[in-house]
């Protein structure tokens, strides 16, 4: 759906118009539900890694992927700072504990690649630990793939100007200001260091068995659609969506109504509580 093929669906800026974005997102989310049934039916183990710079749009893409899915099948993992006990473990151990079981897809909002990014740039690991990571990671991922797991890695690439614009927007909006961590502010001053770390990471971990897929993320709408579309393309999935069921008739228990006077109702600051207005037959 490029501007050359469908010019009427894009603004003059080259950004997909809102109604067309929503329509395409809805279509892709329906396909994701089909993929979910396929993962369950075939007992697949699917691990999807999302990495990239701060404010690159990883979280927004993950939300759009999981929005219509069963959280018992599609699980998001976003680990915080390792505990003192975890710091004494094998580096990959706390991530292994989160890997998918049969019939499950796990989406890592940042992953073991923290060591090649923030830990390397901020000096949170030693040179020896970093070198060991670069050497071990291809073998670690090879073991995952050999075990039958589907491993997909995405790097969300955003320009420095666009990242700065998003930081400023977060700072101006009280609802988003929590997204600006001290680490984010520190990273602003180390753009080149992060670039070098990313290039070195790709050099060692962009392998045939576990390649990196780069998502151009300067336009969030495009990044989300492109990522979801690519994710779906990694599978040849039949449609296991169940047919609609015949809902049985409800028994006529109209003679019984549970007492509501003694219940603690949440204050109806919006709308009203039962008994305040006549029942709405449509449940709206």
C-alpha positions in Angstrom: 0.0 0.0 0.0 2.6 2.5 -1.1 1.9 6.2 -2.0 2.8 5.4 -5.6 0.1 2.6 -5.8 -2.5 4.3 -3.6 -1.9 8.1 -3.6 -5.4 8.8 -2.3 -4.7 7.0 0.9 -1.8 9.2 1.9 -1.5 12.7 3.1 0.8 15.2 1.3 3.4 14.5 4.0 3.5 10.8 2.9 1.8 9.5 6.0 -1.1 7.1 5.7 -4.5 8.7 6.4 -6.1 7.8 9.7 -9.1 6.0 8.3 -6.9 3.8 6.0 -4.5 3.1 8.8 -7.3 2.0 11.1 -8.8 -0.2 8.4 -5.5 -1.9 7.6 -4.7 -2.3 11.3 -8.1 -3.9 11.9 -7.5 -6.3 9.0 -4.0 -7.3 10.2 -5.3 -7.8 13.8 -7.9 -10.3 12.4 -5.0 -12.1 10.8 -3.1 -12.1 14.1 -6.1 -13.9 15.7 -5.9 -16.6 13.0 -2.1 -16.9 13.7 -3.0 -17.2 17.4 -5.3 -20.2 16.7 -2.5 -21.7 14.5 0.1 -21.4 17.3 -2.3 -23.1 19.7 -3.3 -25.8 17.3 0.2 -26.7 16.3 1.8 -26.2 19.7 4.3 -23.7 18.4 6.7 -21.9 20.5 7.1 -18.3 19.2 9.6 -15.8 20.7 9.6 -12.3 19.3 12.3 -9.8 20.4 11.7 -6.1 20.1 14.8 -3.8 20.4 15.7 -0.3 19.4 16.4 3.1 20.7 14.3 4.8 23.4 11.0 6.2 22.0 11.4 4.2 18.8 7.9 2.8 19.1 8.5 -0.8 20.3 5.8 -0.6 23.0 3.2 0.8 20.6 3.8 -1.9 18.1 3.6 -4.6 20.8 0.3 -3.1 22.0 -1.2 -3.3 18.6 -0.1 -6.9 18.1 -1.5 -8.1 21.4 -4.7 -5.9 21.6 -7.1 -8.5 20.1 -5.2 -11.6 21.3 -5.7 -13.9 24.2 -3.2 -12.9 26.9 -2.9 -16.6 27.9 -1.5 -17.2 24.4 0.3 -14.0 23.5 2.3 -12.8 26.6 4.4 -9.7 26.9 7.7 -9.8 28.9 9.3 -6.5 30.0 11.8 -7.3 32.7 13.1 -4.6 35.0 16.4 -4.2 36.6 17.9 -7.6 37.7 17.7 -8.4 41.4 20.8 -9.1 43.4 20.1 -12.8 43.1 19.6 -12.5 39.3 22.9 -10.7 39.0 24.6 -13.8 40.3 23.0 -16.1 37.8 24.0 -17.1 34.3 23.2 -14.0 32.3 20.6 -15.6 30.1 18.9 -17.4 33.0 16.1 -14.9 33.8 15.2 -14.7 30.2 15.1 -18.5 29.7 12.5 -18.6 32.5 10.2 -16.4 30.3 10.6 -18.3 27.0 7.3 -19.6 25.5 5.9 -23.0 26.1 4.0 -25.0 23.5 1.1 -23.1 22.1 2.4 -19.7 23.2 3.9 -16.6 21.7 6.1 -14.4 23.9 6.9 -10.8 22.9 10.0 -9.4 24.7 9.9 -5.6 25.1 13.7 -5.5 25.4 15.5 -8.7 26.0 18.9 -10.2 26.6 20.2 -7.6 24.2 20.3 -5.1 27.1 23.9 -6.2 27.6 24.8 -5.1 24.1 23.0 -1.8 24.4 22.4 0.0 27.7 24.8 -2.1 29.8 27.6 -1.6 27.3 27.1 2.1 26.7 26.4 3.0 30.4 29.2 0.8 31.8 26.9 -1.6 33.7 28.9 -4.6 32.5 32.6 -5.3 32.3 34.5 -5.7 29.0 34.8 -9.4 29.7 31.1 -9.8 30.2 30.3 -7.9 27.0 32.8 -9.9 24.9 31.3 -13.2 26.4 27.9 -12.0 25.5 28.8 -11.4 21.8 30.4 -14.8 21.6 27.6 -16.7 23.5 24.5 -15.1 22.0 24.6 -16.7 18.5 25.1 -20.1 20.2 22.3 -19.4 22.7 19.9 -18.5 19.9 21.0 -21.4 17.8 20.0 -23.7 20.6 16.6 -22.1 20.8 16.0 -22.5 17.1 17.3 -26.1 17.1 14.9 -26.9 19.9 12.0 -26.0 17.5 11.4 -22.5 18.7 10.5 -19.7 16.2 12.8 -16.8 17.1 12.1 -13.4 15.4 14.1 -10.3 16.2 13.1 -6.7 15.3 15.2 -3.6 15.6 13.1 -0.3 15.5 15.3 2.3 13.8 14.4 6.0 14.5 16.3 9.1 13.5 17.9 11.4 16.1 15.6 14.3 15.1 12.4 12.1 15.4 13.6 10.7 18.8 14.2 14.2 20.1 10.7 15.3 18.9 9.1 12.3 20.8 11.1 13.1 23.9 9.9 16.7 23.9 6.3 15.5 23.4 6.6 13.1 26.3 7.9 15.9 28.5 5.0 18.2 27.6 2.3 15.6 28.3 1.8 14.7 31.9 0.2 11.4 30.8 3.4 10.4 29.0 6.1 11.9 31.2 6.5 8.7 33.1 8.1 7.3 29.9 11.1 9.7 30.4 13.4 7.9 32.7 16.8 9.2 33.8 18.3 6.6 31.6 16.5 8.1 28.6 17.9 11.5 29.3 21.4 10.1 29.7 21.0 8.3 26.4 20.3 11.6 24.6 23.9 12.5 25.1 25.3 9.2 23.9 23.7 8.8 20.5 26.9 8.0 18.7 27.9 5.5 21.4 24.6 3.7 21.0 25.1 3.7 17.3 28.5 2.0 17.6 27.1 -0.5 20.1 24.2 -1.4 17.8 26.5 -1.8 14.8 28.8 -4.1 16.7 25.9 -6.1 18.1 24.5 -6.6 14.5 28.0 -7.7 13.3 28.0 -10.6 15.8 24.3 -11.5 16.2 22.8 -10.9 12.7 23.0 -14.6 11.8 21.3 -16.9 9.3 19.5 -18.8 12.0 18.4 -15.7 13.9 18.6 -12.6 11.7 17.7 -9.1 12.6 14.8 -7.4 10.9 15.0 -3.6 10.9 11.8 -1.6 11.1 12.0 2.0 9.8 10.1 3.7 12.7 10.1 7.4 12.0 6.4 7.2 11.3 4.7 5.1 14.0 1.7 4.1 11.9 3.8 2.8 9.1 6.2 1.0 11.5 3.3 -0.8 13.3 1.7 -2.0 10.0 5.0 -3.0 8.5 6.0 -5.0 11.6 2.7 -6.8 11.9 2.6 -7.6 8.2 6.2 -9.0 8.4 5.4 -11.0 11.5 2.5 -12.6 9.8 4.6 -13.4 6.7 6.9 -15.6 8.8 4.1 -18.2 9.1 2.1 -20.3 6.7 -1.1 -20.5 8.8 -4.4 -22.0 7.9 -7.6 -20.5 9.3 -8.5 -22.4 12.5 -11.0 -19.7 13.6 -14.0 -21.6 15.0 -17.4 -21.1 13.5 -20.0 -19.1 15.4 -21.8 -21.3 18.0 -25.6 -21.5 18.6 -26.2 -19.8 21.9 -28.7 -21.7 24.0 -31.9 -19.9 25.1 -31.6 -18.4 28.5 -34.0 -20.0 31.1 -36.9 -17.8 32.1 -35.9 -16.9 35.7 -37.7 -13.5 35.6 -39.3 -14.3 38.9 -36.0 -13.9 40.7 -34.1 -10.7 41.1 -31.1 -10.5 43.4 -31.3 -7.8 46.0 -29.3 -4.8 45.2 -30.0 -2.3 48.0 -27.3 -3.7 50.3 -24.6 -3.8 47.7 -21.7 -1.2 47.6 -22.1 0.4 44.2 -19.2 2.5 42.8 -20.4 6.1 42.7 -22.0 6.8 39.4 -20.1 9.9 38.3 -20.9 8.9 34.8 -24.3 7.4 33.9 -26.3 5.8 36.7 -26.6 2.7 38.8 -29.4 0.1 38.6 -32.6 1.4 40.0 -31.8 5.0 39.1 -33.3 4.7 35.6 -35.4 2.0 33.8 -33.5 -1.0 32.5 -32.0 -0.7 29.1 -33.0 -3.7 27.1 -30.0 -3.5 24.8 -27.5 -3.4 27.8 -26.0 -0.1 26.6 
